[in-house]
Each structure stands twice: as structure tokens, then as C-alpha cells.
Amino acid sequence: MQVPDILLHAVNLERRTAALVTTAACGVGALLLLLRTASGRRAATEQIQRARSRRSDNVQQAEQAVLRYKQAHPSTDSDQILSLSLSELAKQLQDGSLSPDDVLYSYMEKALATHNKLNCCTEILLDSFDQLKTLGSNKDGLLYGVPVSIKDNLSYQGHDCTLGMIANLDKPAPKDSVLVEVLKKQGAIPFVKTNLPQAQLTYDCSNPIYGRTVNPHNAQKTPGGSSGGEGALIGGGGSILGIGTDIGGSIRIPSSFCGICGFKPTSGRLSSQGSVSIFQGQKSVLSSVGPMARDVDSLALFMQALLCDHMFSLDPTVPPLPFNLQIYQSSKPLRIGYLENDGYSHPSPSMARSIQEVKALLEEAGHILVPYSPLKINYAVTELMIKGVLADGATSILQKLKGGPLDPCLRPQVQMYSVPKWLKKTLSFLLKPFSPRIPAVLQALCGVGSVADLWEHHAAIEDYIRETVAEWRRCNIDVLLCPVFGPAYHLDRGKHTSAVSFTVLYNLLNFPAGVVPVSTVTVEDEEELKHFKGNYQDTWDKRFKEAVTGAEGLPVGVQCVALPWQDELCLRFMKEVERLVKQNRK
């Protein structure tokens, strides 16, 4: 063999050796990645199992504590306690005709029974039994001895705020949120935390850690989201007062689906310190913390109790505006704007009928009703709401969900968010001739772009708010009556959020808004629904129709809205609707 041949042979041998080494290294790398993925899944499964076991243990301990109390206090009339309104309950606790112990154990028993049926609680706060011992006889608080349920994402010292995500497990809050601290100062007893959808991103109520919550009126329907656990627990009778959060209807939709009252105050009226959100830093569409209860007076009492010097001291970013009882109790006739169809989302027959019936009752009572239409609703939905919430193209949301199991209800959204920006824009262009809404939404999901674009977007929102306030002034209306999602969706249909305009609009505008149950779905509503087409007669309208079918007997609510910082006026309007509906039933 010649020298060049020997060199060539050596080079070939080196190349083959390098290839073998590379192949082996790739194989080892793939194996390590596979093992790491399997290990990650195993660790996640173990974390979930620990969380569920912890909840099961807490449920068992609470059940045993309730049983012991009932045996030691056989004369406690739990049914009578549970039948009281919040106003009645608070009064009897204040005057001593009811003891906080009887009330807490009665509600704990009912909450446990409701949870076992609906799977609505993430944790039983056993600390509540200890709080009873320190409550004492100081009855200065407006909510002295009242059990209160709180949504999973509100910080309670020593307990997780999971948002249904593995990444947030085993990270107990170092201290109470401001609202929990003020509730305790007012004598209230937080006693359970309630379930929500993963990352609070759908109008269903399911996550990989604690599973699915179902509607208290029909187990084949969702309680709504994201405050779905609260809606289910209160609607099922297991709580008399709860706290939810709302960035797109998350208090109002569960209230509508579960047949209870819910109120989204002006953002900033109540402290949000200690309220955990996946949208941290997003300022285009504002979130609010607010109450959920069986009646409007309960919502007002909550606001009156929380809007106090203690909260203003704990969180100086909140304007020190005490609750204006005079406005809430006013009987002055109102000029009320009303709408059935905003031009983007078409109401179901039961929703439209409820608006018509309430409008007639309000007119009979001496109020003036004025037709109203939201301004540039298509532009507001896609260019302001969706693009505002997902200004970063959903990058931060995807990052926070990375590495953990994904709930089936959230998967379609995440898949859409994950599509590359260039492909979203291409699909938007190609679908434009065939679909009236989806192309604009795909374009909005790309986000806003640069910092300069974000500032321009914020300016557009400010302009839209000014224009809307000017339109209210032109119409000379005090408040607005409009639809809210309803009736309750079938399970797994909460991911279809085409009716988003009914609720998110008032987060964008930062107008206070609340929901009052006024009716139930009739046979005639179901029959009329068979002919439902929608505003666009597109895929989303068809999915909405499918989601709300089979709802006979389920509750239907209406939505009441006021201008920013006029929270008491909004509640006063809600109270008037509630009063007239009850009076009409009699």
C-alpha cells in the first residue's frame, strides 16, 4: 500500500469513527432527554398526587371535626342557619342569637357535601377552626363570624395559589392577601379555597391538579370560569359569600351559569395585592377582585365591609373611597340604556327574552329605557381586547405553561397561541374571504409588536374609553342593561369563547359590572334555539348554539353596568332589577 493510500485509509477510518461517536452521542443525548422527560412526568404526577392526598386528608379532618361538633351540640339547627340571607345571618351573629361556631360548622358541613358532589374546592382551610378560638367577643367587624370562601388564586398564608399549574404547587403564600387580611379584621372566617380552570384562561372549570368542577344545577354543564369553583359552591348552597377575580367575565359568567349574583368593581376600587394572575404586568384589559353571593345586598355588604380604613392603610394605591350607602339606597328613577345584541355576539333566546322581560319591568316601575349600541365592537374585540390581553403574542403564557401537563380544555387555545407568527398572518390572509371573524382574531394573536406599538395601543384604548363615555353622555344614560353569557355551557365547551364581547368589553372600559339571575330556560327557549343562526352564521356561532343547548330549567341572568367608580350606582341598579323580578314572581 502506497503512503497516500495509507493516509486515505486513515482519514476514512477517522471519519467512520467520528460518525460512530456522533451517532452514539446523539443516541445517548436522546436517551437522556427521554429519561429527563419521563422523570419530569413522574415528578409532576407525584406532585399532583401529593396535592390531591393533602386535599383528601383535609376533607377527612374537616368531616371528623364537624361530626364531633354535631355530637356535642345536637340542638344546632343547621338548616335554619343555611336558610338565612347574609344580612340576616350577620345581624343574628352581631346580636348573639347565633354563635360563630354553629355557623361555621353548619357551613363547613354543607361545603363538604357540595364539594363531594361538584368537586369545587381545592383546599379546606383547617385554620378556620383555630380562627374561631381567637374571634372573641369583639363584634366591631361588619362580617363578624361569617364564613367566606375564596378563589384559589387569592393568597392565604401557608397555602398554595396554584392557578391549576404544576409550577405553582408546593409554594405556600408567605402571607395573606390584603383582602383576606381585611376580611379577618372584619370578623369574617375564610374556610375553603375554590377551584378554577388552568391558568384562568377558559370559561370552563378544570385543571390537571384538582380535576373538573361541575354545575350545581346540572352535572353535564360547566359552572363557568374562571371563578367556577366559587360559582358552584355558592350556587350549591355551600357558601354564603365568596371572592372571585374577573378579567373577562370570570366573576360574571360563573354567576350567570350558577344562578347567583356577582359583581366586578371598577379595577382598583378593591386591593388586588396578593391576587395571583398569569397576566402579571398586562395593563390593557384590567382585572378586578369582587364578591359573589346569593343576593345583591350581600355584595353591597361585602363592599361596605372591605372599603374601610384598614384596607386603605394596607394598600395605599387604593383610593380611600368608603362605600356610599346613600347612593346604594336611593330610589331615584334611572335613565337606563339597554341592548340585546351588540353586533358581535348573538344572545341565545333565553338571554334575549330575559333582557326584554327586565326592560318591561323597569319601564313599569317608572325608569326610562333608552336603546344603546357599543361603539365599533368588532374593532374593540380584536384590536383592543384580544390584542391587549395577548400583547406579547402569548409568549409569557406559553412560558408559564411549559413543562407541565395541559388540561384538555386549554389545549385548543395553547395550540393556536403556539402557531408561528408568520403562519398566523398567512392563515389570516388566506381565510379572509371565507370567515368574517377568525382572520382578525388570528392577526390579533400576533400581539402588538414594539414598545412604540404598545404605547400606540394604550392610546387607542384611552381614546375608545373617552368615546364610550361621550356616547353615554350623548344618550344621557345612568346605567346599562345588557346580556351576559348564558345559559351554562356543556362540559368541554368552555373553550369556545366567541361570546367574549358581552363581558370583556367592560374590563377593557374598566366599567363596574354585575350579574343578577332573573329567569330560567323554558321549553319555548329551547325550541327557538333550534333556529338560532347568530350574527355571522360562522363556526363560532354554531359552536355557541351547541354549547347552550339542553338547558331547560337552568338559570339565566342579566348584566348591569355603570361608569367607572360608580360602583354603588351599579349595585343599586342590580338591586332594583332583583327587587322587580322577585316582585313579579310573587
KEPAVO-206340 format. One line per field, with one value per residue (C-alpha): residue number from 1; x, y, z. Coordinates in nm, 3 decimals. Layout:
# KEPAVO-206340
numi (NUM ...)
X (X ...)
Y (Y ...)
Z (Z ...)
//
This chain:
# KEPAVO-206340
numi (1 2 3 4 5 6 7 8 9 10 11 12 13 14 15 16 17 18 19 20 21 22 23 24 25 26 27 28 29 30 31 32 33 34 35 36 37 38 39 40 41 42 43 44 45 46 47 48 49 50 51 52 53 54 55 56 57 58 59 60 61 62 63 64 65 66 67 68 69 70 71 72 73 74 75 76 77 78 79 80 81 82 83 84 85 86 87 88 89 90 91 92 93 94 95 96 97 98 99 100 101 102 103 104 105 106 107 108 109 110 111 112 113 114 115 116 117 118 119 120 121 122 123 124 125 126 127 128 129 130 131 132 133 134 135 136 137 138 139 140 141 142 143 144 145 146 147 148 149 150 151 152 153 154 155 156 157 158 159 160 161 162 163 164 165 166 167 168 169 170 171 172 173 174 175 176 177 178 179 180 181 182 183 184 185 186 187 188 189 190 191 192 193 194 195 196 197 198 199 200 201 202 203 204 205 206 207 208 209 210 211 212 213 214 215 216 217 218 219 220 221 222 223 224 225 226 227 228 229 230 231 232 233 234 235 236 237 238 239 240 241 242 243 244 245 246 247 248 249 250 251 252 253 254 255 256 257 258 259 260 261 262 263 264 265 266 267 268 269 270 271 272 273 274 275 276 277 278 279 280 281 282 283 284 285 286 287 288 289 290 291 292 293 294 295 296 297 298 299 300 301 302 303 304 305 306 307 308 309 310 311 312 313 314 315 316 317 318 319 320 321 322 323 324 325 326 327 328 329 330 331 332 333 334 335 336 337 338 339 340 341 342 343 344 345 346 347 348 349 350 351 352 353 354 355 356 357 358 359 360 361 362 363 364 365 366 367 368 369 370 371 372 373 374 375 376 377 378 379 380 381 382 383 384 385 386 387 388 389 390 391 392 393 394 395 396 397 398 399 400 401 402 403 404 405 406 407 408 409 410 411 412 413 414 415 416 417 418 419 420 421 422 423 424 425 426 427 428 429 430 431 432 433 434 435 436 437 438 439 440 441 442 443 444 445 446 447 448 449 450 451 452 453 454 455 456 457 458 459 460 461 462 463 464 465 466 467 468 469 470 471 472 473 474 475 476 477 478 479 480 481 482 483 484 485 486 487 488 489 490 491 492 493 494 495 496 497 498 499 500 501 502 503 504 505 506 507 508 509 510 511 512 513 514 515 516 517 518 519 520 521 522 523 524 525 526 527 528 529 530 531 532 533 534 535 536 537 538 539 540 541 542 543 544 545 546 547 548 549 550 551 552 553 554 555 556 557 558 559 560 561 562 563 564 565 566 567 568 569 570 571 572 573 574 575 576 577 578 579 580 581 582 583 584 585 586)
X (0.000 0.131 0.169 -0.122 -0.342 -0.247 -0.330 -0.664 -0.746 -0.658 -0.876 -1.172 -1.123 -1.119 -1.437 -1.618 -1.504 -1.624 -1.959 -1.995 -1.907 -2.156 -2.431 -2.362 -2.359 -2.691 -2.835 -2.716 -2.850 -3.189 -3.195 -3.106 -3.377 -3.629 -3.528 -3.544 -3.892 -4.011 -3.860 -4.033 -4.366 -4.317 -4.230 -4.536 -4.760 -4.620 -4.676 -5.036 -5.090 -4.949 -5.178 -5.482 -5.388 -5.342 -5.689 -5.841 -5.677 -5.810 -6.160 -6.146 -6.020 -6.290 -6.561 -6.444 -6.439 -6.794 -6.913 -6.762 -6.920 -7.263 -7.247 -7.151 -7.415 -7.720 -7.954 -7.777 -8.031 -7.808 -8.097 -8.225 -7.877 -7.825 -8.162 -8.068 -7.956 -7.618 -7.785 -7.995 -7.701 -7.471 -7.743 -7.800 -7.427 -7.395 -7.684 -7.568 -7.872 -7.635 -7.283 -6.995 -6.922 -7.270 -7.249 -6.901 -6.966 -7.301 -7.142 -6.839 -7.069 -7.264 -6.947 -6.801 -7.122 -7.131 -6.764 -6.813 -7.087 -6.935 -6.556 -6.547 -6.282 -5.904 -5.836 -6.026 -5.876 -5.849 -5.705 -6.067 -6.132 -5.836 -5.964 -6.289 -6.096 -5.938 -6.253 -6.357 -6.647 -6.524 -6.811 -6.688 -6.647 -6.940 -6.878 -6.828 -6.846 -6.937 -6.771 -6.623 -6.493 -6.201 -6.082 -5.763 -5.557 -5.604 -5.312 -5.380 -5.074 -4.927 -5.133 -5.066 -5.211 -5.188 -5.389 -5.417 -5.048 -4.783 -4.524 -4.718 -4.754 -4.568 -4.511 -4.721 -4.803 -4.581 -4.873 -5.242 -5.358 -5.478 -5.844 -5.808 -5.638 -5.918 -6.185 -6.033 -6.018 -6.390 -6.453 -6.504 -6.367 -6.213 -6.286 -6.225 -6.037 -6.219 -6.133 -6.057 -5.955 -5.585 -5.420 -5.769 -5.788 -6.118 -6.485 -6.485 -6.353 -6.097 -5.725 -5.475 -5.426 -5.775 -5.985 -6.319 -6.589 -6.948 -7.257 -7.476 -7.794 -7.682 -7.370 -7.346 -7.288 -6.994 -7.019 -6.820 -6.482 -6.258 -6.425 -6.614 -6.545 -6.692 -6.998 -7.056 -7.005 -7.233 -7.489 -7.488 -7.550 -7.205 -7.104 -7.293 -7.023 -6.718 -6.443 -6.361 -6.148 -6.255 -6.051 -6.300 -6.616 -6.461 -6.697 -6.998 -7.007 -6.999 -7.262 -7.482 -7.423 -7.484 -7.779 -7.616 -7.516 -7.165 -7.001 -6.688 -6.599 -6.402 -6.045 -5.851 -6.152 -6.053 -5.693 -5.550 -5.230 -5.192 -5.417 -5.203 -5.251 -5.089 -5.132 -4.892 -4.787 -5.064 -5.229 -5.455 -5.751 -5.784 -5.867 -6.083 -6.137 -6.501 -6.774 -7.012 -7.322 -7.690 -7.830 -7.728 -7.746 -7.470 -7.248 -7.312 -7.236 -6.908 -6.811 -6.912 -6.700 -6.392 -6.388 -6.253 -5.956 -5.776 -5.768 -5.673 -5.386 -5.262 -5.274 -5.226 -5.262 -5.637 -5.829 -5.972 -6.337 -6.570 -6.890 -7.158 -7.468 -7.684 -7.636 -7.699 -8.024 -8.151 -8.489 -8.446 -8.570 -8.288 -8.223 -8.117 -7.951 -8.032 -7.917 -7.989 -7.736 -7.405 -7.346 -7.059 -7.209 -7.567 -7.758 -7.933 -8.316 -8.327 -8.074 -8.269 -8.602 -8.456 -8.343 -8.688 -8.868 -8.644 -8.674 -9.054 -9.041 -8.809 -9.036 -9.340 -9.151 -9.101 -8.748 -8.667 -8.518 -8.300 -8.169 -7.789 -7.521 -7.149 -6.913 -6.702 -6.750 -6.553 -6.258 -6.285 -6.289 -5.994 -5.774 -5.820 -5.931 -5.759 -5.451 -5.431 -5.451 -5.204 -4.985 -4.672 -4.819 -4.893 -4.520 -4.533 -4.839 -4.677 -4.360 -4.551 -4.737 -4.419 -4.316 -4.642 -4.945 -5.203 -5.574 -5.783 -5.999 -5.695 -5.527 -5.705 -5.608 -5.247 -5.221 -5.343 -5.105 -4.815 -4.859 -4.565 -4.647 -4.575 -4.817 -5.090 -5.057 -5.062 -5.370 -5.538 -5.484 -5.599 -5.912 -6.029 -6.265 -6.423 -6.450 -6.569 -6.413 -6.132 -5.880 -5.897 -5.851 -5.551 -5.396 -5.463 -5.295 -4.966 -4.950 -4.867 -4.500 -4.261 -4.276 -4.383 -4.667 -4.769 -4.787 -4.995 -5.223 -5.266 -5.351 -5.614 -5.774 -5.778 -5.946 -6.204 -6.288 -6.329 -6.552 -6.767 -6.814 -6.908 -7.165 -7.317 -7.339 -7.499 -7.759 -7.794 -7.794 -7.701 -7.652 -7.671 -7.874 -7.717 -7.676 -7.426 -7.319 -7.590 -7.723 -7.447 -7.231 -7.195 -6.877 -6.571 -6.740 -6.598 -6.305 -6.537 -6.527 -6.691 -6.937 -6.641 -6.774 -7.059 -6.821 -6.461 -6.579 -6.636 -6.291 -6.145 -6.352 -6.297 -6.670 -6.815 -7.050 -7.256 -7.491 -7.837 -8.026 -8.370 -8.514 -8.470 -8.458 -8.801 -8.919 -9.000 -8.643 -8.506 -8.742 -8.642 -8.274 -8.315 -8.348 -8.052 -7.817 -7.608 -7.480 -7.221 -7.357 -6.999 -6.830 -6.825 -7.198 -7.264 -7.042 -7.218 -7.554 -7.423 -7.276 -7.603 -7.847 -8.018 -8.051 -8.419 -8.460 -8.111 -8.069 -8.033 -7.901 -7.871 -7.576 -7.587 -7.313 -7.220 -6.946 -6.605 -6.604 -6.984 -6.982 -7.258 -7.483 -7.420 -7.514 -7.820 -7.931 -7.870 -8.078 -8.363 -8.358 -8.354 -8.643 -8.864 -8.802 -8.887 -9.194 -9.308 -9.272 -9.498)
Y (0.000 0.342 0.619 0.823 0.510 0.466 0.831 0.799 0.484 0.661 0.958 0.732 0.538 0.864 0.980 0.650 0.663 1.024 0.928 0.637 0.862 1.128 0.869 0.725 1.072 1.157 0.829 0.895 1.254 1.132 0.870 1.129 1.362 1.076 0.986 1.350 1.388 1.065 1.177 1.516 1.350 1.116 1.410 1.603 1.303 1.266 1.638 1.614 1.305 1.478 1.779 1.556 1.349 1.667 1.782 1.440 1.446 1.797 1.695 1.394 1.601 1.863 1.595 1.446 1.790 1.858 1.519 1.577 1.923 1.795 1.520 1.774 2.027 1.825 2.126 2.322 2.388 2.385 2.401 2.719 2.875 2.786 2.937 3.286 3.563 3.720 4.031 3.817 3.596 3.893 4.055 3.741 3.691 4.053 4.034 3.699 3.493 3.281 3.169 3.181 2.816 2.698 2.899 2.782 2.415 2.431 2.586 2.357 2.055 2.191 2.293 1.943 1.784 2.026 1.963 1.585 1.630 1.901 1.892 2.268 2.313 2.299 2.321 2.308 2.577 2.394 2.720 2.840 2.623 2.793 3.136 3.062 3.039 3.383 3.554 3.652 3.878 4.180 4.235 4.556 4.387 4.402 4.037 3.904 3.524 3.497 3.206 3.321 3.111 3.240 3.159 2.951 3.244 3.461 3.430 3.271 3.230 2.881 2.764 2.739 2.963 2.704 2.852 2.483 2.472 2.230 2.508 2.674 2.366 2.341 2.717 2.832 3.202 3.383 3.599 3.668 3.883 4.228 4.133 3.817 4.021 4.280 4.009 3.866 4.216 4.248 3.922 3.700 3.344 3.222 2.848 2.699 2.778 2.707 2.558 2.735 2.644 2.602 2.945 3.106 3.112 2.939 2.965 2.602 2.492 2.215 2.171 1.881 1.910 1.916 1.800 1.926 2.118 2.072 2.294 2.270 2.263 2.008 1.790 1.779 2.153 2.368 2.620 2.862 3.017 3.127 3.167 2.844 2.679 2.984 2.982 2.611 2.624 2.925 2.803 2.464 2.626 2.552 2.917 3.235 3.475 3.432 3.623 3.581 3.764 3.890 3.987 3.883 3.781 3.544 3.654 3.733 3.418 3.167 3.382 3.362 2.987 2.902 3.133 3.367 3.734 3.853 4.193 4.316 4.653 4.924 4.793 4.946 5.000 4.691 4.589 4.323 4.274 3.901 3.811 3.588 3.611 3.460 3.803 3.981 4.311 4.324 4.668 4.694 4.491 4.527 4.261 4.314 4.131 4.115 3.939 3.655 3.574 3.476 3.830 4.188 4.306 4.054 4.205 4.553 4.443 4.291 4.617 4.819 4.597 4.594 4.964 5.060 5.241 4.912 4.827 5.184 5.164 4.822 4.923 5.299 5.252 5.207 5.538 5.592 5.592 5.440 5.274 5.534 5.383 5.680 5.608 5.236 5.301 5.572 5.524 5.796 5.687 5.599 5.651 5.305 5.215 4.864 4.627 4.267 4.217 4.402 4.312 4.072 3.808 3.699 3.617 3.284 3.304 3.281 3.566 3.791 3.711 3.792 4.137 4.206 4.099 4.302 4.605 4.584 4.559 4.859 5.068 4.972 5.086 5.435 5.414 5.545 5.290 5.409 5.191 5.169 5.007 4.969 5.163 4.985 4.647 4.439 4.675 4.672 4.291 4.212 4.522 4.631 4.335 4.030 4.217 4.388 4.074 3.893 4.193 3.976 3.722 3.493 3.438 3.474 3.249 2.974 3.008 2.963 2.659 2.498 2.167 2.086 1.879 2.070 2.047 1.937 2.250 2.470 2.270 2.433 2.780 2.684 2.519 2.840 3.053 2.826 2.874 3.085 3.450 3.427 3.136 3.319 3.613 3.383 3.196 3.526 3.642 3.313 3.282 3.641 3.564 3.269 3.371 3.706 3.683 3.427 3.612 3.925 3.717 3.533 3.869 3.997 3.689 3.806 4.076 4.443 4.438 4.701 4.922 5.211 4.993 4.911 5.281 5.341 5.056 5.201 5.538 5.367 5.215 5.555 5.705 5.426 5.480 5.855 5.795 5.547 5.783 6.058 5.823 5.754 6.130 6.179 5.911 6.065 5.725 5.649 5.272 4.997 4.674 4.411 4.033 3.808 3.459 3.205 2.956 2.724 2.556 2.182 2.042 2.091 2.375 2.648 2.673 2.829 3.196 3.359 3.547 3.727 4.072 4.053 4.064 4.157 4.492 4.620 4.509 4.700 5.008 4.950 4.997 4.824 4.542 4.281 3.991 3.921 3.594 3.676 3.371 3.007 2.847 2.743 2.478 2.762 2.894 2.552 2.527 2.872 2.783 2.520 2.808 3.006 3.137 3.402 3.733 3.578 3.225 3.101 2.815 3.012 3.082 2.711 2.616 2.865 2.712 2.361 2.477 2.620 2.351 2.118 2.387 2.375 2.488 2.635 2.992 3.295 3.632 3.987 4.221 4.568 4.823 5.173 5.429 5.398 5.449 5.444 5.100 5.188 5.302 4.975 4.777 4.997 4.917 4.546 4.567 4.730 4.454 4.189 4.357 4.389 4.030 3.894 4.115 3.997 3.630 3.687)
Z (0.000 -0.103 0.152 0.003 0.026 0.389 0.460 0.277 0.473 0.799 0.710 0.621 0.943 1.139 0.966 1.037 1.398 1.429 1.273 1.516 1.808 1.687 1.641 1.984 2.138 1.969 2.091 2.445 2.423 2.302 2.575 2.840 2.707 2.712 3.066 3.174 3.018 3.180 3.509 3.476 3.409 3.702 3.929 3.808 3.870 4.219 4.290 4.174 4.384 4.691 4.636 4.597 4.900 5.102 5.000 5.081 5.425 5.489 5.382 5.614 5.909 5.850 5.828 6.158 6.323 6.201 6.327 6.670 6.690 6.590 6.851 7.118 7.001 6.889 6.915 6.638 6.361 6.055 5.807 5.967 5.962 5.596 5.502 5.627 5.392 5.464 5.611 5.846 5.938 6.012 6.227 6.434 6.480 6.595 6.845 6.981 6.882 6.670 6.763 6.511 6.599 6.497 6.175 6.071 6.140 5.959 5.651 5.669 5.666 5.369 5.182 5.222 5.094 4.799 4.722 4.728 4.469 4.248 4.314 4.373 4.646 4.614 4.988 5.316 5.539 5.871 6.008 6.019 6.327 6.500 6.396 6.580 6.906 6.855 6.729 7.081 7.161 6.962 6.720 6.558 6.219 5.976 5.885 6.238 6.233 5.862 5.674 5.341 5.052 4.843 4.492 4.460 4.325 4.636 4.875 5.213 5.433 5.425 5.127 4.752 4.481 4.205 3.915 3.824 3.721 3.847 3.860 4.143 4.362 4.694 4.704 5.000 5.022 5.276 5.393 5.338 5.050 5.155 5.110 5.320 5.592 5.584 5.586 5.903 6.055 5.980 6.167 5.862 5.858 5.529 5.535 5.187 4.865 4.540 4.203 3.874 3.517 3.443 3.412 3.437 3.058 2.977 3.069 3.182 3.524 3.501 3.567 3.583 3.961 4.109 3.815 3.687 3.872 3.751 3.761 4.074 3.863 3.602 3.624 3.243 3.237 3.344 3.629 3.411 3.468 3.588 3.931 3.862 4.197 4.373 4.149 4.205 4.583 4.637 4.383 4.558 4.898 5.042 5.094 5.165 5.043 4.822 4.644 4.276 4.020 3.678 3.371 3.104 3.284 3.536 3.816 3.598 3.383 3.675 3.848 3.538 3.489 3.856 3.924 4.177 4.195 4.116 4.099 3.917 4.073 3.899 3.883 4.170 4.397 4.596 4.659 4.428 4.634 4.684 4.392 4.167 3.790 3.483 3.319 3.557 3.401 3.140 3.165 2.860 2.991 3.367 3.623 3.932 4.259 4.361 4.561 4.468 4.671 4.661 4.654 4.583 4.945 5.023 4.753 4.892 5.250 5.129 4.957 5.262 5.489 5.264 5.174 5.513 5.665 5.728 5.356 5.260 5.510 5.393 5.027 4.973 4.595 4.651 4.656 5.007 4.897 5.162 5.042 4.967 5.129 5.027 4.656 4.707 4.894 4.657 4.487 4.225 3.877 3.637 3.269 3.156 2.828 2.704 2.433 2.336 2.060 2.048 1.683 1.757 1.987 1.929 2.251 2.296 2.301 2.682 2.712 2.474 2.644 2.986 2.868 2.719 3.036 3.267 3.037 3.064 3.444 3.469 3.245 3.453 3.765 3.619 3.481 3.132 2.889 2.602 2.314 2.316 2.100 2.187 1.964 1.697 1.864 1.609 1.638 2.019 2.041 1.816 1.809 2.171 2.386 2.235 2.117 2.458 2.671 2.444 2.359 2.375 2.133 2.431 2.489 2.869 2.900 2.694 2.901 3.228 3.096 2.961 3.111 3.289 3.188 2.986 3.061 2.757 2.792 2.743 2.465 2.163 2.284 2.351 2.010 1.847 2.056 1.957 1.582 1.450 1.389 1.015 0.983 1.179 0.941 0.637 0.762 0.841 0.482 0.329 0.546 0.499 0.205 0.391 0.757 0.895 1.245 1.265 1.039 1.257 1.573 1.425 1.337 1.692 1.842 1.688 1.958 1.924 1.823 1.955 2.264 2.040 1.910 2.268 2.358 2.048 2.154 2.504 2.346 2.127 2.439 2.611 2.304 2.299 2.668 2.611 2.307 2.500 2.795 2.547 2.389 2.733 2.786 2.445 2.524 2.872 3.046 3.406 3.369 3.109 3.092 2.865 2.821 2.994 2.879 2.933 2.991 3.117 2.852 2.813 2.968 2.746 2.557 2.785 2.546 2.288 2.384 2.082 2.307 2.467 2.377 2.632 2.927 2.832 2.694 3.049 3.162 2.869 2.959 3.333 3.398 3.708 3.607 3.785 3.719 3.862 3.796 3.655 3.482 3.380 3.036 2.910 2.665 2.426 2.454 2.363 2.067 1.942 1.984 1.710 1.462 1.603 1.331 1.504 1.371 1.140 1.087 1.115 1.303 1.628 1.614 1.554 1.849 2.076 1.980 2.057 2.389 2.529 2.413 2.660 2.927 3.020 3.381 3.409 3.538 3.313 3.427 3.300 3.328 3.485 3.408 3.529 3.461 3.634 4.012 4.025 4.187 4.433 4.147 3.963 4.275 4.328 3.969 4.030 4.348 4.155 3.893 4.166 4.353 4.045 3.934 4.282 4.299 3.956 4.057 4.357)
//
